[in-house]
Amino acid sequence: MKENQISFTAMMTAYIRGIHSKYANHKIFNDFLAYELVPEEQKKLIEKIMPKEALMNSTASITRSRYTEDCFMKAIETGVEQYVILGAGLDTFAFRYPDLLKSLNVFELDHPATQSFKRQRVDKVGWGHPENLHYISIDFTREDIVNKLNSSLNYSALSKSFFSWQGVTMYLSKKEVYKTLANIPKVTPSGSMIVFDYFSVDEFDEETTSTDLKKKEKMMNKIGESMKTGFDPASMKQEMAELGLNLLENLSPTDIEKRYMTGLNVSLKAHKNVYFALAVVE
């Protein structure tokens, strides 16, 4: 992504969450604020690239958001005091749960251009910025979360935390992904958790990747946000262990469908080759 370029994927995923919440008869995830956060001109641009029907059927953004917040709500019961959103984009959690923020600190880490745009949009729609929401700018390809979080006066490396990393790993190199994951145990105590999504290595195999994801890959290449990295689900547990993380869940597309789409009476499918992982700091 270019230095001053606002993330198009952040805009698109927010819009997908928004139209799903606004129009879907059977809601998997209700992000009732996302639609308002995306400017009208950007909505029109997104719909030129992807038809509204395709956006409505784009389940990866919806299910990973639902999974992340399901896991986080359970984690709060175990004493989590901080919610760290890596690559936050246009996330609206802090605005949807004002009561939780009375006793919870939320940290949004993202590229400076995208974060600046998000803050301007929040001002534009008049939501106001919650006192316990903290913005930290970061370039994941050049900077690390250790220095960024430790430099925040509001962050405590001694407090149990929950990390969310949605829709980012596939745009980084494997080395960059491992670096960020390895840094999490350095800034948070044992028992803290992280949820992230990833592509399996099959996504980058011409014979096994899905048609929809091929189209998306071509589109993202055109706008300078290329997808480049996949992982082997079978070796994920061992790889996480080497980074100081214990893999608790590693949901396959079939698992995701069973958990979030069974009984909806609609023809929705989980995205092929997209997995959700939940890990705990050892």
C-alpha positions as CSV (number, residue, x, y, z in Angstrom):
1,M,0.0,0.0,0.0
2,K,1.3,3.5,-0.9
3,E,2.4,5.9,1.9
4,N,-0.6,8.1,1.9
5,Q,-3.2,5.7,0.4
6,I,-6.3,4.9,2.4
7,S,-6.9,1.2,2.5
8,F,-9.6,0.2,0.0
9,T,-10.1,-3.1,1.6
10,A,-10.9,-1.4,4.9
11,M,-13.5,0.7,3.1
12,M,-14.9,-2.3,1.3
13,T,-15.1,-4.6,4.3
14,A,-16.9,-1.9,6.3
15,Y,-19.4,-1.5,3.5
16,I,-20.0,-5.3,3.4
17,R,-20.6,-5.3,7.1
18,G,-22.9,-2.3,6.7
19,I,-25.1,-3.6,3.9
20,H,-25.3,-7.0,5.5
21,S,-26.6,-5.4,8.7
22,K,-28.9,-3.1,6.8
23,Y,-30.4,-5.5,4.2
24,A,-29.9,-9.1,5.2
25,N,-33.0,-11.0,6.4
26,H,-30.9,-13.4,8.4
27,K,-28.1,-11.5,10.1
28,I,-24.9,-13.2,11.0
29,F,-23.3,-10.1,12.4
30,N,-25.0,-6.8,13.2
31,D,-22.7,-3.9,12.6
32,F,-25.4,-1.3,12.5
33,L,-23.0,1.6,12.4
34,A,-20.7,0.6,9.5
35,Y,-23.0,1.7,6.7
36,E,-22.9,5.3,7.9
37,L,-19.2,5.4,8.3
38,V,-18.5,4.8,4.5
39,P,-18.9,7.9,2.4
40,E,-21.5,7.8,-0.4
41,E,-18.9,8.3,-3.2
42,Q,-17.0,5.3,-1.9
43,K,-20.2,3.2,-1.8
44,K,-20.8,3.9,-5.4
45,L,-17.2,3.1,-6.3
46,I,-17.3,-0.2,-4.5
47,E,-20.6,-1.2,-6.2
48,K,-19.0,-0.4,-9.6
49,I,-16.3,-2.9,-8.8
50,M,-18.5,-5.5,-7.2
51,P,-22.3,-5.9,-7.7
52,K,-24.4,-5.4,-4.6
53,E,-25.5,-9.0,-4.7
54,A,-21.9,-10.2,-4.6
55,L,-21.2,-7.9,-1.7
56,M,-24.2,-9.3,0.2
57,N,-22.9,-12.8,-0.3
58,S,-19.4,-12.0,0.8
59,T,-19.4,-13.9,4.0
60,A,-15.7,-13.8,5.0
61,S,-15.9,-10.3,6.5
62,I,-19.2,-11.0,8.2
63,T,-18.3,-14.3,9.8
64,R,-14.8,-13.3,10.9
65,S,-16.2,-10.2,12.7
66,R,-18.9,-12.4,14.4
67,Y,-16.3,-15.0,15.4
68,T,-13.9,-12.4,16.7
69,E,-16.5,-10.6,18.9
70,D,-17.9,-13.9,20.1
71,C,-14.5,-14.9,21.3
72,F,-13.9,-11.5,22.8
73,M,-17.1,-11.5,24.8
74,K,-16.1,-14.8,26.3
75,A,-12.6,-13.5,27.0
76,I,-14.0,-10.6,29.0
77,E,-15.5,-13.1,31.4
78,T,-11.9,-14.3,32.1
79,G,-10.6,-10.9,33.1
80,V,-9.5,-9.3,29.9
81,E,-9.1,-5.5,30.4
82,Q,-7.7,-4.4,27.0
83,Y,-8.9,-5.0,23.4
84,V,-6.2,-4.4,20.8
85,I,-7.5,-4.3,17.2
86,L,-4.6,-4.7,14.7
87,G,-5.4,-3.3,11.3
88,A,-8.6,-1.8,12.7
89,G,-9.7,-0.1,9.5
90,L,-13.2,1.2,10.0
91,D,-14.0,-1.0,13.0
92,T,-17.0,0.2,15.0
93,F,-16.8,-1.9,18.2
94,A,-15.9,1.0,20.5
95,F,-19.0,2.9,19.2
96,R,-21.4,0.0,19.4
97,Y,-20.5,-0.9,23.0
98,P,-20.2,2.3,25.0
99,D,-21.1,0.6,28.3
100,L,-18.2,-1.9,27.9
101,L,-15.7,1.0,27.4
102,K,-16.4,2.3,30.9
103,S,-14.2,-0.5,32.2
104,L,-12.3,-1.5,29.0
105,N,-9.5,0.2,27.0
106,V,-9.7,-0.3,23.3
107,F,-6.6,0.3,21.1
108,E,-6.9,0.6,17.3
109,L,-3.6,0.1,15.4
110,D,-3.6,0.9,11.7
111,H,-1.8,2.6,8.9
112,P,-1.7,6.4,9.4
113,A,-3.6,7.3,6.3
114,T,-6.5,4.9,7.0
115,Q,-6.6,5.8,10.6
116,S,-6.7,9.5,9.9
117,F,-9.5,9.0,7.4
118,K,-11.5,7.0,10.0
119,R,-11.1,9.7,12.6
120,Q,-12.3,12.3,10.1
121,R,-15.4,10.2,9.3
122,V,-16.2,9.7,13.0
123,D,-16.1,13.5,13.4
124,K,-18.2,13.9,10.2
125,V,-21.0,11.7,11.4
126,G,-20.9,13.2,14.9
127,W,-20.3,10.1,17.0
128,G,-17.5,11.6,19.1
129,H,-14.4,9.6,20.2
130,P,-14.8,7.5,23.4
131,E,-12.4,8.4,26.2
132,N,-11.2,4.8,26.4
133,L,-10.6,4.4,22.7
134,H,-6.9,5.0,21.8
135,Y,-5.6,5.4,18.2
136,I,-2.1,4.2,17.5
137,S,-0.7,4.6,13.9
138,I,1.6,1.8,12.6
139,D,3.0,0.5,9.3
140,F,3.1,-3.3,9.9
141,T,5.7,-3.7,7.2
142,R,8.2,-1.3,8.9
143,E,7.2,-1.0,12.6
144,D,6.4,-3.5,15.4
145,I,3.6,-3.6,17.9
146,V,6.0,-3.8,20.9
147,N,7.4,-0.3,20.5
148,K,4.0,1.1,19.5
149,L,2.0,-0.3,22.4
150,N,4.7,0.3,25.0
151,S,4.9,3.9,23.9
152,S,1.2,4.4,24.7
153,L,0.6,5.8,28.2
154,N,-2.7,4.0,28.4
155,Y,-1.5,0.5,27.5
156,S,-0.4,-1.9,30.2
157,A,1.8,-4.9,29.3
158,L,0.7,-6.5,32.6
159,S,-3.0,-6.4,31.9
160,K,-4.7,-9.4,30.2
161,S,-5.5,-8.4,26.7
162,F,-7.4,-9.7,23.6
163,F,-5.9,-9.1,20.1
164,S,-7.9,-9.0,16.9
165,W,-6.2,-9.2,13.5
166,Q,-8.8,-9.4,10.7
167,G,-8.2,-9.3,7.0
168,V,-4.5,-8.4,7.2
169,T,-2.3,-11.5,7.2
170,M,-2.9,-12.3,3.5
171,Y,-1.5,-8.8,2.5
172,L,1.8,-9.2,4.4
173,S,4.8,-11.5,3.8
174,K,5.0,-14.6,5.9
175,K,8.0,-13.1,7.8
176,E,5.9,-10.0,8.6
177,V,3.0,-12.1,9.9
178,Y,5.3,-14.2,12.1
179,K,7.0,-11.1,13.4
180,T,3.8,-9.6,14.6
181,L,2.5,-12.8,16.1
182,A,5.8,-13.4,17.9
183,N,5.7,-10.0,19.4
184,I,2.3,-10.5,21.1
185,P,3.7,-12.6,24.0
186,K,6.2,-9.8,24.5
187,V,3.6,-7.2,25.3
188,T,0.9,-9.1,27.2
189,P,0.8,-11.7,30.0
190,S,0.0,-15.4,29.8
191,G,-3.7,-16.1,29.1
192,S,-4.1,-13.2,26.7
193,M,-5.6,-14.2,23.3
194,I,-5.5,-13.4,19.6
195,V,-8.0,-14.1,16.8
196,F,-6.8,-13.8,13.2
197,D,-7.9,-15.1,9.8
198,Y,-5.7,-16.4,7.1
199,F,-5.7,-18.0,3.6
200,S,-4.6,-21.6,3.3
201,V,-1.7,-22.2,0.9
202,D,-4.3,-23.6,-1.6
203,E,-5.5,-20.0,-2.2
204,F,-2.4,-19.4,-4.2
205,D,-2.7,-22.7,-6.2
206,E,-4.3,-22.1,-9.6
207,E,-6.0,-25.5,-9.4
208,T,-7.5,-25.2,-5.9
209,T,-8.4,-21.5,-5.5
210,S,-12.0,-20.4,-5.8
211,T,-13.2,-18.4,-8.8
212,D,-14.5,-15.6,-6.5
213,L,-11.2,-15.2,-4.8
214,K,-9.3,-15.2,-8.1
215,K,-11.5,-12.2,-9.2
216,K,-10.8,-10.5,-5.9
217,E,-7.1,-11.1,-6.2
218,K,-7.0,-9.5,-9.6
219,M,-9.0,-6.5,-8.3
220,M,-6.7,-6.0,-5.3
221,N,-3.6,-6.2,-7.5
222,K,-5.0,-3.3,-9.6
223,I,-5.4,-1.0,-6.6
224,G,-2.0,-1.9,-5.1
225,E,-3.2,-4.1,-2.2
226,S,-1.9,-7.5,-3.4
227,M,-2.7,-10.7,-1.6
228,K,0.5,-12.7,-1.2
229,T,0.6,-15.1,1.8
230,G,-1.1,-18.3,2.8
231,F,-0.4,-20.9,5.5
232,D,-0.8,-24.6,5.9
233,P,-3.7,-25.3,8.3
234,A,-2.1,-28.7,9.2
235,S,1.1,-27.1,10.5
236,M,-0.5,-24.0,12.1
237,K,-0.5,-25.4,15.7
238,Q,3.2,-26.2,15.6
239,E,4.1,-22.8,14.0
240,M,2.1,-21.0,16.7
241,A,3.8,-23.0,19.5
242,E,7.2,-21.8,18.1
243,L,5.9,-18.2,18.5
244,G,4.8,-18.7,22.1
245,L,1.1,-19.2,21.3
246,N,-1.1,-22.2,21.9
247,L,-3.7,-22.7,19.1
248,L,-7.1,-23.3,20.6
249,E,-9.2,-23.3,17.5
250,N,-8.5,-23.4,13.8
251,L,-11.8,-23.2,12.0
252,S,-12.0,-24.5,8.4
253,P,-14.6,-23.2,5.9
254,T,-16.8,-26.2,6.8
255,D,-16.5,-25.4,10.5
256,I,-17.5,-21.8,9.8
257,E,-20.5,-22.8,7.8
258,K,-21.7,-25.1,10.5
259,R,-21.3,-22.5,13.2
260,Y,-22.8,-19.5,11.5
261,M,-24.8,-20.5,8.5
262,T,-26.7,-23.6,9.5
263,G,-30.5,-23.1,9.5
264,L,-30.4,-19.6,8.0
265,N,-32.6,-20.7,5.0
266,V,-30.3,-18.8,2.7
267,S,-27.8,-20.0,0.2
268,L,-24.6,-18.8,1.8
269,K,-21.2,-20.4,1.8
270,A,-18.0,-19.8,3.7
271,H,-15.2,-18.6,1.5
272,K,-13.0,-21.4,0.3
273,N,-9.5,-21.4,1.7
274,V,-10.2,-18.9,4.5
275,Y,-9.6,-20.1,8.1
276,F,-10.1,-18.5,11.5
277,A,-7.6,-19.0,14.3
278,L,-7.8,-18.5,18.0
279,A,-4.6,-18.7,20.1
280,V,-3.7,-18.0,23.7
281,V,-0.4,-16.7,25.0
282,E,1.4,-19.5,26.9
